[in-house]
């Protein structure tokens, strides 16, 4: 079970890093080009990042409790 938790934690961590970079890049593009519709995409991507953070914290908590 611990190996499965570690695998899932690493997978979520990688997705979190990619999506966080994507949000930052989209924000920079929006500021440079000024496309208003990108704001909605940025909000959706940021909401997904928040969801991934919660999932990562949950998995880290389970792994920590399992290791006790």
N, C-alpha and C positions, 0 to 999 in steps of 0.2 A: 504494500500500500504506500509506503514511503517513497518508493521509486516512482510510482504513478503520480504522486503529489508533486515530486520534484520535476518530473517531465512536464506536467501541466503548468506548473509555476514558471518554468523556463519558456514555455510556449506563449503564455500570457505576457510575460515580460518582454519577449521579442515583439509581439504585436503592439504592446503599449509603446515601445520605443519608436516603432515605425509610424504609428498613428500620431504620436506627439510631434514627430518631425514633419509629418504631412500637414498637420494643423498650422504649424509655424510657417511652413513654406506657402501654404494657401493664404495665410494672413499677409505675408510679404507681397505676394502677387497681387492681392486685393489692394494693398496700399499703393503699389507702383502703377497698376493698370487702372484701378478704380472701378472694377466691375462690381456692381451692387449685389447681384445674385449670388456671388461667392460668399457673402456674409451668411446666407442660409446653410450653405454647404459647410462652412467653418463651424457654425453652431452645432450641426448634426455630428460632425467629426469630433468636436470637443465633448459632446454628450457621450459619444462612444468611448472616448478616452477616460472620462469619469467612470463609466461602467467598467472598463478594463481595470482601472485603479481599485475599484471596490472588489472585483473578482480576484485581483492579485493579493489584496490584503486578506481576503477570506482564505485563499489557498495558503498564504504564508502563516496565517493564524493556525490553520489545521495542521500544517507541517510542524509548527512549533509545539503545538499540543501533543502531536503524535510522538515527537522526539523526547518528550518529558518522561 
